[in-house]
Amino acid sequence: MQRRPDTPHPLNRRALIAGGLAGWALSSSAARAERPVVVASKVDGEGALLGHLIVMVLRRLGVPVTARLQLGPTRIVRTALTAGEIDLYPEYTGNAAFFSGTAADPVWRRAETAYAAAKAFDARNGVAWLTPAPANNTWQIAVQGGLARAERLATMADFAGAVRRDLIELCASAEFVESPAALPSFEQAYDFVMPRERIVMLPGGATAVTLRAAAQGISGVNAGMVYGTDGAIAALDVVVMSDPAGAQIVYEPAPVIRHAVLDRHPAIAPALDRLFAGLDLPTLRRLNAEVAVEGDTPEAVAHRYLGSLTP
C-alpha cells in the first residue's frame, strides 16, 4: 500500500509555506543571476564586429552570454530590445533622433548633446546608453586624393567652393541625393547646389562602390558618398570632407543595454566603457578595413583586437 503523506500541524504548515516561499525566492534570484545576457547586433559588418567585441568582453567578465549577432536591420533589433527579447546591442546615437521623433532638433548634430539626448530619451524606456565610441559613422563626402590636395579641399565649405567652380562629379545613392537629411542638408548648410547632371546616381547604397569610383575616377567621378567609419577609406586615396557646420546628425556607436540587466551585472558598464572609448575613428576604420577590404571575419578581427589590448 502506498504510504500516505503526513499532514502537518496548522502552525507547522505556515512555517513550511513560508520556508518554501523563501527557498523559491532564493532559487529564482539565483536563476535570474545566471540567466544569459542576450547580445545582438545589426546585420552589417560593423555591427557584427562591435557585437563580437561585446560578447568577448562579457565572457571575459564571466557573464553568461547568448549571442544573436547580425539579427537584422535597426527596426528589428530595436524592437527586440524594447520587448525584452534581447538585452544588449550596439546602436548609433543619431538613431535615437528617429526613435524619439526629434530628428530636426539641432542637439543631434553635436556628439555630446546627441549622446545626452539619447540617454535622456531611453531612460524612460528602461534602456541605458553606455559610453559611445568617438567615431562618427554619419553620411560624408570623400574626394579623390589628388584633386583634394591640388585644390586644398578639407571641409564641406571647401567642397561647396569646388562645386561652384564645376570641379566635382559626385557618385551617390538615390537616397543620399533625395533624402532631406543627406545631400540637401549639406547644400543648405554650405550654400551650394550640386547640379544633378553632375551626379552619377546609384539605386543602392553601397559605399564601397561610391568610394572606389571617387578614388579611381570611374566614369569621370571624383567624389563619392561615404559613411564616416567605412573601412575602405583607409585603403583608398581619398580625403573625407569634414562637416564643421554640423549639417549631419552624429552617429557614434554605443552599447545600449536594458537597465534590469545592468543591475544584475554592474561590471558590464565600466568594461564596455573602456572598450568603446578606445574605438576612435582611425581605429574603427582600420578594423572595418580588415573585414571589408582584407576579407577577414568580424569575429577574427574582434579577437585579434582584444588580444592587442591585453598587457
N, C-alpha and C positions, 0 to 999 in steps of 0.2 A: 504494500500500500504506500502511495506517495505521502511523504510526510507533509503535514500542513504547516505553513509558516507561523511563527509565533506572532501573537497580537500584542503590541506594546501597550504599556500603561499610557493613558492620555497625556500625562506630563512628559513621559519619555518620548511620545510621538512628536510633540512640539520641538523637543531638543533634536530629534532625528531630522525633522524637516529643516530646522534652522541650520544644522550641520550640513545637510545635503545642499541647501542653497549656497552656503559659504563655499563648499567644495566646488559647486558648479561655477560660481563666480571666479574662483581661482583658476579653474581649468579653462574657462572662457578667456580670462585675461592672458593666460599663457598661450592659448591658441591665437589670440589676436597678435601677440608679440611675435609669434613665429610665422604668421601669415606672410607669404612672399609679397614683396613690393613689385607691382606690375609696371615695368618700364616700357614705354612705346616710343616710336618716332614716326615722322612723316616718311613718305616713300622715296624722297630724293636722296642723292648721295651724301650731301652734307648732313641731312637729318639722320641717316644711318650711322655716319661717323660719330656724331655727337651722342647718339643713342648708345653705341657701343662703349664710348668713353664713360658714360654714366653708369652703365651696367657693370663695367670693370671696377670702377671706383667703389660702388656699393658692395660688390663681392669682396673687395679688399677690406672693407669695414666689417665684414662678417654678416652683412644684411642679406637675408634670403631674397632672391630675385627671380621673377619670371619675365623673360624678355619677349616683347611683341613688337619688334622693330619693323620699320617700313610698313606700318599698319595701313596707311592711306593718306589722302590729302588732308589739309587743315581742318575742314569741316568734320571729317570722320574722327580724327584724333581728338579734337577739342570736345566733341560731343561725348566721346568715350570717357574723357577726363571728368567732365561735369556730371556724368551719370554714375561715376564711381567704378566704371569697368576697367579703367587703368588708373595708375596713381601718380605717374611722373613722366614727363617727356620734354624735349627741347622745343621751345616756341620762340617767336620773334616779338620783341616789344611792340613794333608797329602794328602787328595784327590785333593787339588789344584796342587799337583805334576803331577797327571794324567790329570787334566783338561788342564794344560799348556804343557804337553808332555815333562816334565823335570825330571822324576822320578829318573834318575841316578845322578842328581845333589846332592852333599852332604849337601846342605843347608836344605834339607827336613829332615835331621836326627838330628837336634837340634831344641828345641822348639822355641827359639827366632827367629832364622833365618827362620824357616818354616813359622811362623806367618807373618814375614815381607815379605817373598816371596809371600805368598798367597794374602796379601793386595796389593802389587805392581801389581801382575798379574791381579786381578779383578778390580782394579781402572779403567782400560781401558774399562771394561765391564759395568761400572755404578753400581758396586756392592761393598759394604763396608763390611769388616770383623771387627766385634766388638771384645771386649776382650775375649780371649779363657779361658776355664776352665783349671786350672793346673792339668790335669788328662789325661794321655796318654793312649788312647784306641788302642794301637798297638798290633801286634802279640807278644806274650811272651810264655815262657815255665814255668809251675808250677811243682814242685817236691813234692812228698809225704813228709809230715812234719817230720816224724820220720827219714827218710833217709837224708833229708836236714840237720837236726840237728846233726845226727851222723857223717856225712861227712863234715859238715860245708860248705854247698853249699848255696851261696847267689847271685852269679853273673853268667853270662854265661861263664866266664873263668873257674869258679869252675865246672860248668856243663860239660864243654868240658873235664876237667880232669876226671870227673866221667865216661864219655863216654869211654875215653881211658882205664879206668880200668874195663870196661864191667859191670858197675853198673846200667845202665839206660835201661829201657824198656819204650818206648815212645808210646803214643796214640795220633794220629793226623789225620786231614783230608788229602785226596789226594792232595788237593790244597796246603796245608801247606807244604807237603813233596816235591811237584814237582815245585811249583812256585819259580822262581829265587829270588823273593823278600822276601821269608819266610825262611824255614829251610836252603836252600843253602846259603842264605845271612849270617845266623848265623855261618854256617860251615866255610865259607870263612873268616869272621871277627875274629873267635876264633880258627882257625886252627884245626878243628876236622872233622871227618866223622862219622855220625850216621849210623851204619850198618842197612841196610834196613830190614834184617831179625829180627832185634830187634824193629821194628816199627809195631804196630797194626794200620793199615790204614783204615779209615772210608770214605765212599763215600761222606757223608755230612760234614758240618762244625759246628755241634752243640757242642759248648764248654762246655755245661752242661754235656754232655756225657764224653768228654775227661777229664774234671776236676774230675768228680766222679770216673772215672776209676783210675786216679792217686791217689786220696785220699784213695780209698778203696782197691787198689791192684787188681782190676778186671783183670782176665786173665794174672796175673803177671806184670801188668803195674805199674810203679811208677813215671811216668812223663806224662804231658799232655799239649797240645796246649791250650792257653787261649788268651782272649783279656784283656787288662790291667784293664778295668773297670768292668769286669764281676762280677755280684752280688754274685755268688756262691763262689767266692774266700773267702769272709768274713765268709762264713758258713762252710767251709771245712778246714781240717788240711793239708794245702799245703803252700809251700813257692814259691813265684814268683821270678824267676831269673832276676836280673837287667841286663841292657844292656849298660855297660859303654863305649863300643867301638862304639855305635851308629849304630849297624847293621841294625836296622829297622827305617823306616820312622816314624816320630812323628805324631800321630793323636789326637790332642786336639780339643774337641768340642767348637765351637764358633758360635754365631748368624751371619748369612750373610743376608744383607738387601739391597734393591735397594736404591741408593743414592737419587732418587726422593722422596721416601717415608720418608727417614731420614730428608730430607729438610723440609717436611711438619710437621714432628713430631720430633723435635730435642731432646725432653726429653727421647726418647726411648734409645738412646745410653748410657747415664750415668746410667739409671735404669738397663739395661741389663748388662752393665759392672760390676756393683756391684753384680748382681746375679751370673754371671759366675765366677767372681773372687773367690767367696766362695765355688765353687764346686770343691774342691780338690779331690785327688784320694780316700782317705778313705770315704769322704762324698758321692761321686758318687757311689762307690761300695756299701755302705750301702743302699742308695736309690734304686739302682738296685736290691739288695737282697730283699728288701721289695716287689718288683714286681715279680722277678724270683723265689725266694725261698719261701716267705711267701704268695704269691698269691694275693697280693693287686693290685688294678688297678693303672696305671700310673697317672690318674687324682687325685685319692685319696692321693697318695704319694706326688704328687706335692703340693696339697692343704695343707697337713699337714706340709710339709717342709717350705712353705712360712709362715704359721702361726707361726712356731717356730722362725722365723726371726723377727717377729713383737715385738717391745719393750714392 
